[in-house]
Amino acid sequence: KAAKAARKVVVGRDGRMSGLMVKNIVNATLSALGIEVIDLDYSTTPTVEMAVTFLKADGGIILTASHNPKEWNALKLLNNKGEFISGEEGKFILELAEKEAFRFCDVDKLGKISTNDHMLDDHIAAILKNKLVDKKAIASAGFKVVLDAVNSTGAIAVPALLKALGVEDIVVINGEVTGQFAHNPEPLPEHLTALSREVVAQKASLGIAVDPDVDRLCFVCEDGSMFGEEYTLVAVADYVLSKQPGNTVSNMSSTRALKDITVKHGGEYFASAVGEVNVVNKMKEKEAVIGGEGNGGIIVPELHYGRDALIGIALFLSHLAKSKKSSKQLRNTYPDYFISKNKITLEKDIDVKSVFDKIKKKYKSHPVNTEDGLKIEFDNDWVHLRTSNTEPIIRIYAESNFETTADNIAMRLIKDIQEAI
């Protein structure tokens, strides 16, 4: 038989302390299987996703534990389109590993390992080419930006993007790529107090926070208040839909403000099950022009089907510059909804299905969606109950335009769950 060309896999990592160690193991293992490795080293999740297609690779691996604390690390696996593999494919790979159904190659067929250090530049160039990214408007707005890079690779990627967009005045906090995260790396309000203070102290136009692998994005207004991570997608979608009408998708636990904005622009909104793969599948099915997750994850299909904080920043700044508003004034143009996030721990042997069935019966006069756990709508308010994939809990998310109402709905459902149990 003619020799097959070696398979190619792109590997990149965030700034975690264990990253180099894990990368060396991954690269050596792939090489031992006869697979060619293209090593991007320090990178971002969206950059690795795009590199797979740029380099016509057969797959990709990002070494990151996303927003988890510093002791964690993990492998995010990509297919040949640079998209996350599905649950079925993941199960298949774990079975192969379990059975040790793989063969290392002969020593003269080891895969070669090469490095590539210009993928971030190519990623940024692709963002600048996007027709909705308005570099001229951004450059002439004279923004001053404070970035919290949480001691990971956002410290490399975000300033490079901002400079390419013509933003000159950039202050970076937690900018050394050490993996010694200065605070819990999940970009939630309670972890961004230093960024808030710095934005006010620097008299900046806005603050930007990303997670360690740069696929989640949130903003802080010029007065130090949170723009709200749920509103990253809302603001970017508002801008995209004003130029390019169409449909949107977010997961069921995300704010209904996205639906409001979509309807305002004449499009249709669809909710998917939680998880990026599910959002992407629904976006393809409904031909959405923009979508993502309420945790500050923006997916722009024209660029690639993956959450990407870098295109999110470019579109948000285009929107902000053209609106001639301050970040706080822009935030005030969107409806105010509050999401109350709660969880209850389950005892062993609890049949969650029968618990959900009882609750479904109790609220049968309301619209109910069972695609992912149980979502019940009460006029404009909603509650979403789902089990976690990683721990024995039920998550309870409720949303209303009053914080107390959202909390009350959640409490009511927690009581229902306890009664059903």
N, C-alpha and C positions, 0 to 999 in steps of 0.2 A: 504493500500500500504506500501511496505517497505520504510523506510526513505531514501531519496537520500543523498548521501554524500554532504556536504556543498561545494559550489563552492569556489575556491581559487583565489585570485587576489594579485599580487605582486605590491607594491607601493614603489617608490623611488623618491628622489627630488634632484635638484641642490642646489647651495648655496644661492639662492635668499632670500631677507629679509622677504618676505611674505611666504616663504616655509613651516615653521613650522605651521603657522596658517592654510594654505590651506591643509596641510597634515592632521591636526587634523580633519578638516571638512570632507575630503575624507574618512579617516579611519572610522570615526564615522558613516558616511552615509552608507558605505559598510557593516559595522557591523549591522546596523539597518535593512539592507535588508537580513540579515542572511548569508552574504558572509564572508568567512574566509579571513583575511588580513595578508599577510606576509610583514612586514614593513622593508625595507632596509635603511630607513632614507637617509643620504647623500649618493648619488650614481651617476652614469652616465647613460645617455640614453642607450648606448650599454650594460652596465652591467645589467640593468633592463630587456632589451630584452632577454639576455641570461639566466637570472634568471628564466624567465617564463618557459623555457624548462628544465633547471636544476631541478626546483622544481615541474615540471609537473602541473603547474597552469593553470587556465582557461583563464587568461588574465593578463594584466599589465597596470599600469598607471604611467607615469613619470610626475612629477610636474616641469615644466620648461617652460620658454618662449624663449628657445634656445638663439639666439643672440640678442634678443630685450633688450632695456634698463631696468634698475633695477625696475621700477615701474610695469612692466608687469609680469604676471604669467599665466600659462595655463596648461591644461592636455593633454598629448600625450597618446592616447589609443592604446593598443596592443591586438591582438588576442591570441589564445592559442599556436601559433607558435612563439610568441614574435615578431611578425611583425606588422607594422602599419595597423590599420583597413582601409578598402577602403572608398572612398567617399560615396558609397551607404550605407554602414553600418553606417557611421557617420550621414548621413541624417536620417536613421531609428532611431538611438539613440536620435537625437534631437527631432524627432516627438514624441517618447515615453515621453520625458521630457516635451515637450509642452503640451501633453494631460494628463500629470501626470499619465500615465498608468503603475504605479508600486505600489507595496504593501509592506509596512514595516512589518517585521515579529513579532511574539509574543515575549514577553520579555524573555521567556525561550529558545528562538531559536536564540538569537543574535550571530552573527559571532564572533569567537574569533580573537583577534589581537595579533600576535606574532612578535618578532623582529628577524632579521637574519643579522649578521654582517660579514659573510665570503664569500659573493657572489663575491666581487671584487677579492679575492684570487683565487676563482674558475675560474673567467674570465681570470685572468693573467695566471693561470696554463694551460688553454685551448690554450691561445696564444703561450705559450712556447712549447706546443706539436705540433704546426703547423710545418709541415716538411720544410717550406721555411724560418722559423725564425731561424737564425743561432746565437745562444747565444755565442758560442765560438768565432766566428769572431767579434761580437760586443764587447765582454769583452776584447779581445786582442787588439782592435783598440785604446783603451784608450781615448775615447771621453770625452770632457768636454762640458756639455750641460747647456744652460740657458733656463728656462721654464717661460713663462708668463701665470700664472694660472687664471688671471682676477678675483681673489677673489671668486672663486667658487670651485666645487668639483674636478676639474682637479688638484688642489693642493694636493689632497689625492691620486688620482688614478695614475697620470703620474709618480711622483717620485717612487711609489711602483712598477710600471712596469719597470722603468729604472733600479732600483736596482736589480730586478729579472733578467734583461737582462745582468747584470754585469757592468752597467755604475755606477762608483763610484763618479765621480765629477759632482755634480748637483747644480746649483744655481737657486733658485726660486724667481721670483719677483711677487708681488701682490699675495702672498701665504697665506694670512689669509682668511679663508672661512667666509666672512662677508656679501656677497651680495652687499657691497658698491663698485661696480665695479670701478676700478681705471681709466678706460677709457671706451669709447663705446665698448661693449663686442663683436661686430662683428669683427672677425680677418682680417680686411682689412689693407693694408699697412699704411694708414694715422693714424691708431689707434695703430700701433706697433712700434712707434718711440722709446719708452723707452726700449723695448726689443732689438731693433737694437743697441742702444747705449751700452747697458749692454753686448751684445755679443762681441762687439769690446773691451770694457773696460776690460772684463774678459779674453780676448784672447781665447774665446771658439771655439769649432769645429762647433757648430751650435746653433741656437735658435729654440725653439718649442713654438707655440702658439695654444691654443685650445679655443673653445667657452665655455660658462658656463656649458653646459650639455655634453661636450666632444664627440660630433659626427663630429665636423669640425676640420681640422688640417692644419696648414701651418708652413713653416720653414723659418728661416732667415740664410743666408750664413755667413761664418766666417768674411767677410768684412762688415757685417751689411746690405748688400743688401738683397732684398726679393728673396727667391727661387720662389715665385709666387704661390698663392693658386691654380691656375689652374694646376700647375705642380706637386702638391702633388700626384694626381692620375696618372699623366703621368709617374712619376718616379717609383711609386710602381708597376704600370702595366708593365713597361719595365722589372722590376726585376721578377715579377711573370711569365710573358710570356716567359722570357728567360729559365725558368725551367719547365714551364707547358703550352705549346702552347694551344691556344684556342681563343674564341671570347671575345669581350669587349662591354660594354654598358655605355654611359653617356647620360645626357639629351641634348636637342638640343641647349641649350645656353652655352654649354661647348666647350673648345678649340678643334680644329681639330688635335692638336698634338697627342691626344690619338689615332685617326684613323691612323695617320702616323706610330706610334709605333706598333700598332696592325698589320698593313699590313706588316711592316718590319719583324715581327716575324711569318708571314704566317697565321695570324688569320683574322677574319672578324669583322668589327666594326658596331654597330647598335646604332642609336639615339632614345631616348624615349622622350615622353612628359615630361615637367618639373614637379618635385615632386618625392619624394623618392619612394612612392608606385608605380609610373609608371616605374621608373628605375628598381625596383625589379621585377615587372611583366615581363618586357622586358628581363631582365637577365635570368629569369626562362625559358621563351619561347625560347631564343637563346642559352641556356646552357652556359652563359658567365662564364669564370673562374675568372674574376675581373671586377668591374664596380664601378659606383658612380657618383658624381656630381662635376662640376668644382669648386665648392666653398670649396674644400678641404674635400669632403666626400668620404670615401673609403668603399666599400662593398666587403667583401671576403666571398663568399657563403659557403666555407668549414667551416667557423666559424659560421656565421649566416647572414641572409639577412637584415642587417641594417648598416647604416653608423657608423663606429667605428674608432675613432682617435687612440685607443690603439693598435689595430692590425696594423693600418697604421704606427705608430711610429716604431713598431717592424720590419715590412717589410722594411721600409725606411732605418733604421739603418743597417739592414742586407745587403741591397744593397750598402749603402755607405761604409761599412766596407770591403766588398768583392771587391768593385771597386778600392780600394786603392787611391781614389781621395779625394780632399777636397769637401765640399758641393758646393762651387762656380764652381769648375772644373766639377762636376757632372751636375750641372745646364747647363753649357755651351755645354754639349753633346746633348741637346735637341733643336729642332727648336724654333725660337723666333716668337711667334705670339702675337698680341696685340688685346685685346677685348675692344671696346669702349662701355660703358654702359650708356644709356640715357633713359629719360622718358618724355612723354608729358601728361599733365593733360587734361582730357576730360570734355567738358561742358556736362550738363545733356542732356538726350534724343538723344545722338549721336548713330547711328546705326553702330556699329563697323564692323558688318558682311559686310555691303555694302561698307564700306571704304576698307576693306581687299579685297573684290571682285574687286574693281577698280584697286587696286595695283597689284593684281594677273594678271589681264588682261594686264596691262602695261608691266609686266615682263614675259609674257607667253613664251618667247623664252628661258627662263632660267629654270633649275630644281627648282621646287617649292614643298614644303612639307606643308600640311595643318593639320597635326595630332595635332598640338598644336599651335594655332595662325597661323602664316605664316612665313616660312623660305625660303629664296631665296638664291641660290648659284650662285656666279660669279667666274667661274674657281676655284681657291683655296680660295677665300674670300666668306664670307656669311653674311647675316643679318637675324635676328630673331625678329619678332614683335609679342608680345602677351599682352593680357590684364592681369591685376593683379586680384587675387582673393580677395584682401583685400582693394584696393583703386581704385578710378576712373581714372586710368592712362593706357597708352600703354607703355610698356617697349620696347626699341629698342636696341638690342645688335648686334654689327657688329665686325667681326674679319678679320684681314689681317696681313701680315708679316711686314707692316709698320704702325706705330701708326697714321700718318696723313691720310693714306688711310682708315683705320678703321673709324676714325672720319668723313672723307668725305662721306663714304658710309652711315653712320648713319644720317648725316645732309641731305643728298639727300633724304633719306626715310622719314625723319621728314617733309621735304618740300612736298613730295608726299602725306603724310597723311593729311597735312594741306590743300593741293589742293583738295584732295578727300572729305574732310569735307566741 
